[in-house]
């Protein structure tokens, strides 16, 4: 987990329109985030790999994954990640469904 990603999670959880039909209220969503964050390993990014992705807002995810020695980024945004200018052979990008399928096999 990094500061930029944490801020992104906080921002998304505060979007009331997004959670109109959710069973969780704002306080419950914050509690869920607190529990999740308590299980995360915080990583400092020391090197910016730029330019890389066409969507500048997603570059921090690559940098966080590299700094944290991650093997995989799980996202629905495969299109932007497939167009990386820099390639990291040990880093895989997959959908949540593919990730869960791999866990089950």
DSSP file (Angstrom, degrees, kcal/mol; ACC not computed):
  #  RESIDUE AA STRUCTURE BP1 BP2  ACC     N-H-->O    O-->H-N    N-H-->O    O-->H-N    TCO  KAPPA ALPHA  PHI   PSI    X-CA   Y-CA   Z-CA
    1    1 A X              0   0    0      0, 0.0    42,-2.7     0, 0.0     2,-0.3   0.000 360.0 360.0 360.0 140.8    0.0    0.0    0.0
    2    2 A X     >  -     0   0    0     40,-0.2     4,-2.6     1,-0.1     5,-0.2  -0.841 360.0-103.0-128.7 167.9    1.2    3.5   -0.8
    3    3 A X  H  > S+     0   0    0     -2,-0.3     4,-2.5    40,-0.3     5,-0.2   0.894 118.1  49.6 -59.9 -44.3    0.0    7.0    0.0
    4    4 A X  H  > S+     0   0    0      2,-0.2     4,-1.9     1,-0.2    -1,-0.2   0.916 113.3  45.9 -64.6 -43.4   -1.5    7.6   -3.4
    5    5 A X  H  > S+     0   0    0      2,-0.2     4,-2.5     1,-0.2    -1,-0.2   0.906 111.8  52.0 -66.3 -41.4   -3.4    4.4   -3.5
    6    6 A X  H  X S+     0   0    0     -4,-2.6     4,-2.5     1,-0.2    -2,-0.2   0.930 109.8  49.1 -58.9 -45.9   -4.6    4.9    0.1
    7    7 A X  H  X S+     0   0    0     -4,-2.5     4,-2.3     1,-0.2    -1,-0.2   0.867 109.7  52.7 -61.9 -36.6   -5.9    8.4   -0.9
    8    8 A X  H  X S+     0   0    0     -4,-1.9     4,-2.5     2,-0.2    -1,-0.2   0.921 109.2  48.5 -65.1 -44.8   -7.6    6.9   -3.9
    9    9 A X  H  X S+     0   0    0     -4,-2.5     4,-2.4     2,-0.2    -2,-0.2   0.929 112.0  49.3 -60.3 -45.9   -9.4    4.3   -1.8
   10   10 A X  H  X S+     0   0    0     -4,-2.5     4,-0.9     1,-0.2    -2,-0.2   0.916 111.3  49.8 -60.0 -43.3  -10.5    7.0    0.7
   11   11 A X  H >< S+     0   0    0     -4,-2.3     3,-0.8     1,-0.2     4,-0.3   0.928 110.9  48.2 -62.0 -47.0  -11.8    9.1   -2.1
   12   12 A X  H >< S+     0   0    0     -4,-2.5     3,-1.6     1,-0.2    -1,-0.2   0.909 108.3  54.2 -62.4 -42.6  -13.8    6.3   -3.8
   13   13 A X  H 3< S+     0   0    0     -4,-2.4    -1,-0.2     1,-0.3    -2,-0.2   0.686 104.3  56.7 -68.0 -16.5  -15.4    5.3   -0.5
   14   14 A X  T << S+     0   0    0     -4,-0.9     2,-1.3    -3,-0.8    -1,-0.3   0.472  76.6 106.9 -91.2  -2.9  -16.6    8.9    0.1
   15   15 A X    X>  -     0   0    0     -3,-1.6     4,-1.0    -4,-0.3     3,-0.7  -0.632  51.2-170.7 -81.0  96.6  -18.5    9.0   -3.2
   16   16 A X  G >4 S+     0   0    0     -2,-1.3     3,-0.6     1,-0.3    -1,-0.2   0.849  81.0  57.9 -58.7 -38.4  -22.1    8.8   -2.0
   17   17 A X  G >4 S+     0   0    0      1,-0.2     3,-1.1     2,-0.2    -1,-0.3   0.878 102.5  55.2 -60.9 -37.9  -23.6    8.3   -5.4
   18   18 A X  G <4 S+     0   0    0     -3,-0.7    -1,-0.2     1,-0.2     3,-0.2   0.793 114.5  39.5 -64.7 -29.2  -21.4    5.2   -6.0
   19   19 A X  G X< S+     0   0    0     -4,-1.0     3,-1.6    -3,-0.6    -1,-0.2   0.084  75.2 119.4-111.7  22.4  -22.8    3.6   -2.8
   20   20 A X  T <  S+     0   0    0     -3,-1.1    -1,-0.2     1,-0.3    -2,-0.1   0.869  86.4  35.9 -55.9 -38.7  -26.4    4.6   -3.0
   21   21 A X  T 3  S+     0   0    0     -3,-0.2    -1,-0.3    -4,-0.2     2,-0.2   0.241  94.1 117.4-101.2  13.0  -27.6    1.0   -3.1
   22   22 A X    <   -     0   0    0     -3,-1.6    -3,-0.1     2,-0.1    -4,-0.0  -0.501  63.4-140.6 -80.1 148.5  -25.0   -0.3   -0.7
   23   23 A X  S    S+     0   0    0     -2,-0.2     2,-0.4     2,-0.1    -1,-0.1   0.640  82.4  84.9 -78.6 -14.8  -25.9   -1.8    2.6
   24   24 A X        -     0   0    0     -5,-0.1    -2,-0.1     4,-0.1     2,-0.1  -0.733  69.1-148.7 -92.9 133.3  -22.9   -0.1    4.2
   25   25 A X     >  -     0   0    0     -2,-0.4     4,-2.4     1,-0.1     5,-0.2  -0.302  39.2 -88.4 -86.3-178.3  -23.1    3.4    5.4
   26   26 A X  H  > S+     0   0    0      1,-0.2     4,-2.2     2,-0.2     5,-0.2   0.905 127.4  48.7 -59.7 -44.7  -20.2    5.8    5.4
   27   27 A X  H  > S+     0   0    0      1,-0.2     4,-2.3     2,-0.2    -1,-0.2   0.889 111.6  49.6 -64.7 -39.2  -18.9    4.8    8.9
   28   28 A X  H  > S+     0   0    0      2,-0.2     4,-2.3     1,-0.2    -1,-0.2   0.887 110.2  50.5 -67.8 -38.3  -19.1    1.1    8.0
   29   29 A X  H  X S+     0   0    0     -4,-2.4     4,-2.2     2,-0.2    -2,-0.2   0.900 110.5  50.0 -64.5 -39.4  -17.2    1.7    4.8
   30   30 A X  H  X S+     0   0    0     -4,-2.2     4,-2.6     2,-0.2    -2,-0.2   0.901 109.8  50.7 -65.3 -40.6  -14.6    3.6    6.8
   31   31 A X  H  X S+     0   0    0     -4,-2.3     4,-2.3     2,-0.2    -2,-0.2   0.910 109.6  50.7 -62.3 -42.0  -14.3    0.7    9.3
   32   32 A X  H  X S+     0   0    0     -4,-2.3     4,-2.4     1,-0.2    -2,-0.2   0.908 110.7  48.9 -62.2 -42.6  -13.9   -1.7    6.4
   33   33 A X  H  X S+     0   0    0     -4,-2.2     4,-3.1     2,-0.2     5,-0.2   0.913 109.3  52.9 -63.1 -42.3  -11.1    0.4    4.9
   34   34 A X  H  X S+     0   0    0     -4,-2.6     4,-1.9     2,-0.2    -2,-0.2   0.909 110.3  47.4 -59.9 -42.4   -9.4    0.6    8.3
   35   35 A X  H  X S+     0   0    0     -4,-2.3     4,-0.8     2,-0.2    -1,-0.2   0.924 114.0  47.6 -64.7 -44.5   -9.5   -3.2    8.7
   36   36 A X  H >X S+     0   0    0     -4,-2.4     3,-1.2     1,-0.2     4,-0.5   0.938 111.7  49.3 -60.9 -48.4   -8.1   -3.6    5.1
   37   37 A X  H >< S+     0   0    0     -4,-3.1     3,-1.1     1,-0.3    -1,-0.2   0.847 103.1  61.3 -63.0 -35.1   -5.4   -1.0    5.7
   38   38 A X  H 3< S+     0   0    0     -4,-1.9    -1,-0.3     1,-0.3    -2,-0.2   0.765 106.9  46.7 -63.1 -23.7   -4.3   -2.7    8.9
   39   39 A X  H << S+     0   0    0     -3,-1.2    -1,-0.3    -4,-0.8    -2,-0.2   0.515  95.7  98.3 -94.0  -7.5   -3.5   -5.8    6.9
   40   40 A X  S << S-     0   0    0     -3,-1.1     2,-0.6    -4,-0.5    -3,-0.0  -0.459  70.7-130.4 -83.4 153.0   -1.6   -4.0    4.2
   41   41 A X        -     0   0    0     -2,-0.1     2,-0.3    27,-0.0    -2,-0.1  -0.916  25.4-133.0-100.6 121.3    2.2   -3.7    3.9
   42   42 A X        -     0   0    0     -2,-0.6     2,-0.4    -5,-0.1   -40,-0.2  -0.556  23.5-167.1 -78.6 136.8    3.2    0.0    3.4
   43   43 A X        -     0   0    0    -42,-2.7     2,-0.4    -2,-0.3   -40,-0.3  -0.973  13.3-142.0-127.5 135.6    5.8    0.5    0.7
   44   44 A X        -     0   0    0     -2,-0.4     2,-0.6    23,-0.2   -42,-0.0  -0.822  15.6-138.9 -96.1 136.8    7.8    3.6   -0.1
   45   45 A X        +     0   0    0     -2,-0.4     3,-0.1     1,-0.1    19,-0.1  -0.845  26.7 169.9 -96.4 122.8    8.4    4.5   -3.7
   46   46 A X        +     0   0    0     -2,-0.6     2,-0.4     1,-0.2    -1,-0.1   0.559  63.8  44.6-107.5 -12.8   11.9    5.7   -4.3
   47   47 A X        -     0   0    0     16,-0.1     2,-0.6     2,-0.0    -1,-0.2  -0.994  68.9-142.5-139.7 131.5   12.0    5.7   -8.1
   48   48 A X        -     0   0    0     -2,-0.4     2,-1.3    -3,-0.1    12,-0.1  -0.823   7.3-154.1 -94.1 122.0    9.4    7.0  -10.6
   49   49 A X        -     0   0    0     -2,-0.6     2,-0.3    10,-0.2    37,-0.1  -0.680  36.6-167.7 -94.2  79.8    9.1    4.9  -13.8
   50   50 A X        +     0   0    0     -2,-1.3     2,-0.1     2,-0.1    -2,-0.1  -0.939  52.5  27.3-130.3 150.1    7.8    7.6  -16.1
   51   51 A X  S    S+     0   0    0     -2,-0.3    -1,-0.1     2,-0.1     3,-0.1   0.687  86.0 116.5 -72.1 155.5    6.6    7.9  -18.7
   52   52 A X        +     0   0    0      1,-0.6    33,-1.2    -2,-0.1     2,-0.2   0.306  59.6  41.0-146.2 -72.6    5.0    4.6  -18.8
   53   53 A X        -     0   0    0     31,-0.2    -1,-0.6     2,-0.1    -2,-0.1  -0.599  68.7-130.4 -90.6 151.3    1.2    4.3  -18.9
   54   54 A X  S    S+     0   0    0     26,-0.4     2,-1.0    -2,-0.2    -1,-0.1   0.853 101.1  66.3 -66.3 -34.1   -1.0    6.6  -21.0
   55   55 A X  S >> S-     0   0    0      1,-0.2     3,-2.4    25,-0.1     4,-0.6  -0.790  73.8-161.8 -90.4 102.6   -3.1    7.3  -18.0
   56   56 A X  G >4 S+     0   0    0     -2,-1.0     3,-1.0     1,-0.3     4,-0.4   0.801  85.8  67.1 -55.4 -31.2   -0.8    9.3  -15.7
   57   57 A X  G 34 S+     0   0    0      1,-0.2    -1,-0.3     2,-0.1     3,-0.2   0.665  99.8  50.3 -65.9 -16.3   -3.1    8.5  -12.8
   58   58 A X  G X> S+     0   0    0     -3,-2.4     3,-1.5     1,-0.1     4,-0.9   0.566  83.7  88.2 -97.6 -11.3   -2.2    4.8  -13.0
   59   59 A X  H <X S+     0   0    0     -3,-1.0     4,-2.2    -4,-0.6     3,-0.4   0.831  79.1  64.2 -58.4 -33.1    1.6    5.1  -13.0
   60   60 A X  H 3> S+     0   0    0     -4,-0.4     4,-2.5     1,-0.2    -1,-0.3   0.802  95.7  59.7 -63.3 -26.4    1.8    5.1   -9.3
   61   61 A X  H <> S+     0   0    0     -3,-1.5     4,-2.3     2,-0.2    -1,-0.2   0.902 106.4  45.5 -68.7 -40.2    0.4    1.5   -9.3
   62   62 A X  H  X S+     0   0    0     -4,-0.9     4,-2.7    -3,-0.4     5,-0.2   0.936 114.4  48.9 -64.9 -46.1    3.3    0.2  -11.4
   63   63 A X  H  X S+     0   0    0     -4,-2.2     4,-2.5     1,-0.2    -2,-0.2   0.888 112.3  48.2 -62.6 -39.6    5.8    2.1   -9.2
   64   64 A X  H  X S+     0   0    0     -4,-2.5     4,-2.0     2,-0.2    -1,-0.2   0.907 111.6  49.9 -66.2 -42.3    4.2    0.7   -6.0
   65   65 A X  H  <>S+     0   0    0     -4,-2.3     5,-2.9     2,-0.2     4,-0.2   0.917 113.7  45.0 -63.4 -43.4    4.2   -2.8   -7.4
   66   66 A X  H ><5S+     0   0    0     -4,-2.7     3,-1.3     1,-0.2    -2,-0.2   0.935 114.0  48.7 -67.0 -45.6    7.9   -2.6   -8.4
   67   67 A X  H 3<5S+     0   0    0     -4,-2.5    -1,-0.2     1,-0.3    -2,-0.2   0.835 115.4  45.4 -63.8 -31.6    8.9   -1.0   -5.1
   68   68 A X  T 3<5S-     0   0    0     -4,-2.0    -1,-0.3    -5,-0.2    -2,-0.2   0.352 110.1-121.0 -93.8   6.2    7.0   -3.7   -3.2
   69   69 A X  T < 5 +     0   0    0     -3,-1.3    -3,-0.2    -4,-0.2    -4,-0.1   0.857  49.0 176.1  56.9  38.1    8.3   -6.6   -5.3
   70   70 A X      < -     0   0    0     -5,-2.9    -1,-0.2    -6,-0.2     3,-0.1  -0.406  29.7-157.4 -72.2 149.4    4.8   -7.5   -6.3
   71   71 A X  S    S+     0   0    0      1,-0.2    21,-2.6    20,-0.1     2,-0.3   0.602  74.0  25.5 -96.7 -17.0    4.3  -10.3   -8.7
   72   72 A X  E     -a   92   0A   0     19,-0.2     2,-0.5    -7,-0.1    -1,-0.2  -1.000  53.5-153.3-152.2 145.0    0.8   -9.2   -9.8
   73   73 A X  E     -a   93   0A   0     19,-2.7    21,-2.4    -2,-0.3     2,-0.6  -0.993  20.6-152.8-114.7 126.5   -1.5   -6.2  -10.2
   74   74 A X  E     +a   94   0A   0     -2,-0.5     2,-0.3    19,-0.2    21,-0.2  -0.895  36.6 135.5-103.3 118.4   -5.2   -7.2  -10.1
   75   75 A X        -     0   0    0     19,-2.6     3,-0.1    -2,-0.6    -2,-0.1  -0.985  59.0-135.0-156.3 157.9   -7.3   -4.7  -12.0
   76   76 A X  S    S+     0   0    0     -2,-0.3     2,-1.3     1,-0.2     3,-0.3   0.513  92.0  86.8 -89.9  -8.5  -10.2   -4.4  -14.4
   77   77 A X     >  +     0   0    0      1,-0.2     4,-1.3    17,-0.1     3,-0.2  -0.356  45.8 142.5 -89.6  54.9   -8.2   -1.8  -16.3
   78   78 A X  H  >  +     0   0    0     -2,-1.3     4,-2.1     1,-0.2    -1,-0.2   0.855  61.1  65.1 -64.9 -35.2   -6.3   -4.2  -18.5
   79   79 A X  H  > S+     0   0    0     -3,-0.3     4,-0.6     1,-0.2    -1,-0.2   0.929 104.6  42.3 -57.3 -50.2   -6.4   -2.0  -21.6
   80   80 A X  H >4 S+     0   0    0      1,-0.2     3,-0.7     2,-0.2   -26,-0.4   0.879 115.0  50.8 -65.9 -36.7   -4.2    0.8  -20.1
   81   81 A X  H >< S+     0   0    0     -4,-1.3     3,-1.0     1,-0.2    -1,-0.2   0.767 102.7  59.7 -75.0 -24.2   -1.8   -1.7  -18.5
   82   82 A X  H 3< S+     0   0    0     -4,-2.1    -1,-0.2     1,-0.2    -2,-0.2   0.689  99.6  59.5 -73.5 -16.8   -1.3   -3.6  -21.7
   83   83 A X  T << S+     0   0    0     -3,-0.7    -1,-0.2    -4,-0.6    -2,-0.1   0.011  75.1 146.8-100.8  27.8    0.0   -0.4  -23.4
   84   84 A X    <   -     0   0    0     -3,-1.0   -31,-0.2     1,-0.1   -32,-0.1  -0.380  42.1-153.3 -64.4 138.9    2.9    0.1  -20.9
   85   85 A X  S    S+     0   0    0    -33,-1.2     2,-0.4     1,-0.1    -1,-0.1   0.831  86.0  51.4 -78.8 -34.8    6.0    1.7  -22.5
   86   86 A X  S    S-     0   0    0    -37,-0.1     2,-0.4     2,-0.0    -1,-0.1  -0.856  79.6-151.1-103.1 138.6    8.2    0.0  -19.9
   87   87 A X        -     0   0    0     -2,-0.4     2,-0.5    -3,-0.0    -2,-0.0  -0.916  11.2-167.3-115.9 138.1    7.9   -3.8  -19.4
   88   88 A X    >   -     0   0    0     -2,-0.4     3,-2.2     3,-0.2    -2,-0.0  -0.916   9.1-159.5-122.3 100.1    8.6   -5.6  -16.2
   89   89 A X  T 3  S+     0   0    0     -2,-0.5    -1,-0.1     1,-0.3    -2,-0.0   0.752  89.3  52.6 -56.3 -29.5    8.7   -9.4  -17.0
   90   90 A X  T 3  S+     0   0    0      2,-0.0     2,-0.6     1,-0.0    -1,-0.3   0.571  94.4  84.7 -83.7  -7.6    8.1  -10.5  -13.4
   91   91 A X    <   -     0   0    0     -3,-2.2     2,-0.3   -19,-0.1   -19,-0.2  -0.854  61.3-167.0-103.5 118.6    5.0   -8.3  -13.0
   92   92 A X  E     -a   72   0A   0    -21,-2.6   -19,-2.7    -2,-0.6     2,-0.5  -0.791   9.2-151.3-103.2 145.9    1.7   -9.8  -14.3
   93   93 A X  E     +a   73   0A   0     -2,-0.3     2,-0.3   -21,-0.2   -19,-0.2  -0.970  28.8 158.8-114.1 126.9   -1.5   -7.8  -14.8
   94   94 A X  E     -a   74   0A   0    -21,-2.4   -19,-2.6    -2,-0.5   -17,-0.1  -0.957  39.2-103.4-145.4 164.1   -4.8   -9.8  -14.4
   95   95 A X     >  -     0   0    0     -2,-0.3     4,-2.3   -21,-0.2     5,-0.2  -0.402  37.5-110.1 -79.7 161.1   -8.5   -9.3  -13.7
   96   96 A X  H  > S+     0   0    0      1,-0.2     4,-2.5     2,-0.2     5,-0.2   0.883 120.2  53.8 -58.4 -37.4  -10.0  -10.1  -10.3
   97   97 A X  H  > S+     0   0    0      2,-0.2     4,-2.2     1,-0.2    -1,-0.2   0.921 108.9  47.0 -63.9 -44.5  -11.8  -13.1  -11.9
   98   98 A X  H  > S+     0   0    0      2,-0.2     4,-2.2     1,-0.2    -1,-0.2   0.892 111.7  52.0 -64.1 -39.1   -8.5  -14.5  -13.3
   99   99 A X  H  X S+     0   0    0     -4,-2.3     4,-2.0     2,-0.2    -2,-0.2   0.943 111.3  45.7 -61.6 -48.7   -6.8  -14.0   -9.9
  100  100 A X  H  X S+     0   0    0     -4,-2.5     4,-1.5     1,-0.2    -1,-0.2   0.863 110.8  53.9 -64.9 -35.2   -9.6  -15.8   -8.0
  101  101 A X  H  X S+     0   0    0     -4,-2.2     4,-1.2     1,-0.2    -1,-0.2   0.907 108.0  50.2 -64.8 -41.0   -9.5  -18.6  -10.6
  102  102 A X  H  < S+     0   0    0     -4,-2.2     3,-0.3     1,-0.2    -2,-0.2   0.879 107.6  54.2 -63.6 -38.2   -5.8  -19.0  -10.1
  103  103 A X  H  < S+     0   0    0     -4,-2.0    -1,-0.2     1,-0.2    -2,-0.2   0.857 108.3  49.8 -63.7 -34.4   -6.3  -19.2   -6.3
  104  104 A X  H  <        0   0    0     -4,-1.5    -1,-0.2     1,-0.2    -2,-0.2   0.730 360.0 360.0 -78.8 -22.2   -8.8  -22.0   -6.7
  105  105 A X     <        0   0    0     -4,-1.2    -1,-0.2    -3,-0.3    -2,-0.2   0.476 360.0 360.0 -91.5 360.0   -6.6  -24.1   -8.9
